[in-house]
Amino acid sequence: MLFSRRKNKQKNIPYISSSLPSFDQGGLITERRVIIVSNRLPVKVMIKPSGFQLQQSEGGLATGLSSVYKRNNNLWIGWPGAFLNESQRAQVNPLLEAEKLMPVYLTEEEIAAYYEGFSNETLWPLYHYFPSYTLYKKSDWEAYCSVNRKFAEHVLQVAHEDDIIWVHDYQLCLVPAMIRERLPDVTIGFFQHIPFPNYEIFRLLPWRKEILKGLLGADLIGFHTLDDTKHFIVSCSRLLSVEVMMNRIMVEGREVMVDTFPMGIDFEKFQNWARKDRTLQNERRLRSLVGSAKIMISVDRLDYSKGILNRLQAFEMLLENYPHLRGKISFIQLIVPSRDQVPQYKWLKDEIDKKVSAINSKFSSFGWTPIYYFYRSFQMDMLSALYKAADIAMITPMRDGMNLVSKEFVASKTDKRGVLILSEMAGASKELLHALIVNPNDIEAMVDALLQAIQMPEEEQAYRIQAMQEIIAKYNVYHWVNLFIETLEEVKQQQDKLTTKMLNRQVTEHMVRHYAQSKKRIFFLDYDGTLVPYFADINQAIPDRELKRLLIGLARDERNRVVVISGRSHETLGKWLGDLPIDLIAEHGVWRKDDGRDWQKYTDLNTSWKSSIRHILEMYMHRTPGSFIEEKSYSLAWHYRNVSTELGEERASELIDNLKFFSSDYGLQVLSGNKVIEIKNAEINKGKAARALLKEQRYDFIMAIGDDATDEDTFRAMPTRAYTIRVGSTISAAQYYLRSYQEVRALLETLAEVNVEEFIKK
């Protein structure tokens, strides 16, 4: 095997402060091995007559991370950019291994379907808000799944659970979950470098749930902007059955964090390049080419998301509307070739060629060319010279995850002269606030920004450049890398703390021993979400035969007392469970029914408040389609389980705020449950009802299980020796948690089947 799996002996990771650290260029802050996984390696294999050579890959990810990943005992896994046979691979592998690179060799067919197909003809246009360009081919999706599996298998060949695995970008969305299947406790981060679309766009994707589930295999998911972070969380909330708390998503008992990490550049690297002799020579050549005219530049990859045609149109309008600027400004447009055989890209290139030719034909004169158009990539010394020589950089994508070109331009301005015109659709616009921010669809506004840039005094240019350089220097690529890794380790530490609360085998075995040795036991069991799943229609939560058999099995043991304690009305609870040999507590403790007896009411409570509260709830019901009101003897509940998640949470938050005034005046308690807001008398709660039962006799085994805020009163009422278990959420007064009602039933089944006599003999 080219790379062997190795164990990291650094098991006790030191705590890292969450305060903003000052990251230097010394590499990753962690001492653990980091395995970077991306579609492309930071180098590409070039086949030369003399043999094979490794050449630096283009792109922000390769540039940003190549300075960092070699510092420790790290590894980078990805495609080397060439189609090689077995013999060629044998020659290339040692070159890559020396650079701490592990290749994933792909075939031409795989690249065509997985990369050119699904990644760039499905995800790329959809994520950049070009749904009309999006293709939905099942064969491409199947290839995407297959290649993602291949990447995951390469990771699994070398990864150990002590490693940090950092997966990058939209081409590998399924890899985190695939790794998680085999290494459930490993630390996985995922970062997306392109935008994540809003829910209405994302839902167009037929395989949307599979993409989300794949990403949620990670422990930390990062995006460049807050908007992208919010869009992802909303899509998860609306498409998957997951619990969302701010920027944390609960996935089968594991907490996944979603957060914003704007990517930086190697500021010092671009500053140093700008000062090199070769750069200065190239700068002088550029100046001599253009003459005394101001230089405006744009650097883009050929793509419809970059707004190139709109930018050319704005430049044309500038020359048309302001004739005195002809001969005084030249536009150097550098476009890096990309996929120009794909129909949309071929059309775009043809249109750019025609537009540039038309502008030059219309406005050029002896000694002055309006646009210098280069369709190729530049070496670093030439690119740096272009940045340094430019008076104006016009970076106006229609949609962009970050856009590092804008930061590279600012970093290269060692003389503090130059103006950046930046699209508000680029992620960098959220940081580079001293740029001239424009809407790339507003051609007139772009012309105005150009005019402002041309006329801007040098003092103002220096002020703006200086302010942006301070931001770029502080929040550089090292800061981005280490902040992400630091946050990932903190998320994992938090998960480890929560895992100790999970009801594992060791705790269960101890519980079973305690149960077997106990003479008097009591169970407090919530109903909805604990013993049965949640239903859109509350009347469908009828107990099934399996549940009834389970409760009867527990209650049949004379040492057991089984109490179902619920917020349900006593009529409903009696109808569903009244014939079982168990006790019932309804409406959070208002009603009580012991086995074989009739319902008893706790006390006569004031209900005069109901009409006022009902009026408020009806107003919200009319404003919120799908919501409904449930009336009980001494409480009212507003349900929004049939309402879209975003609207439901918004209305629920408003309702709670509005009810604060009434609840204090009438002595009421407002409870926020699972998709329900309930208002009841404050003196009644499940905890008081449970405490009353515990006072009647002494129990040497006590268990309480519930799933929402109303059950927290029960947990707090239990003695310290009791077993308290929360279902679903980990933020609770309960000692332990389980992930679902199925796990609750499995636990109760285990206890019901304990043969005490045989256990004691053992």
Secondary structure, DSSP 8 states (H G I E B T S, - for coil): --S--------S-----SS-----SS--S-SS-EEEEEEE-SEEEEEETTEEEEEE--SHHHHHHHTTGGGSS-EEEEE-SS---HHHHHHHHHHHHHTTEEE----HHHIIIIIIIIIIIIIHHHHTT-GGG----HHHHHHHHHHHHHHHHHHHHH--TTSEEEEESGGGTTHHHHHHHH-TTSEEEEE--S----HHHHTT-TTHHHHHHHHTTSSEEEESSHHHHHHHHHHHHHHS--EEETTEEEETTEEEEEEE------HHHHHHHHHSHHHHHHHHHHHHHHTTSEEEEEEEES-GGG-HHHHHHHHHHHHHH-GGGTTTEEEEEEEE---TTSHHHHHHHHHHHHHHHHHHHHH-BTTB-SEEEEES---HHHHHHHHHH-SEEEE--SSBS--SHHHHHHHT-TT---EEEEETTBGGGGT-TTSEEE-TT-HHHHHHHHHHHHH--HHHHHHHHHHHHHHHHHT-HHHHHHHHHHHHHHHHHHHHHHHTTB--HHHHHHHHHHHHH-SSEEEEE--BTTTB---SSGGG----HHHHHHHHHHHHSTTEEEEEE-SS-HHHHHHHHTTSSSEEEEGGGTEEE-TTS--EES-----TTHHHHHHHHHHHHHHSTT-EEEE-SSEEEEE-TTS-HHHHHHHHHHHHHHHHHHHHHHTEEEEEETTEEEEEETT--HHHHHHHHHHHS--SEEEEEE-SGGGHHHHHHS-TTSEEEEES-S-SSSSEEESSHHHHHHHHHHHHT--HHHHHH-
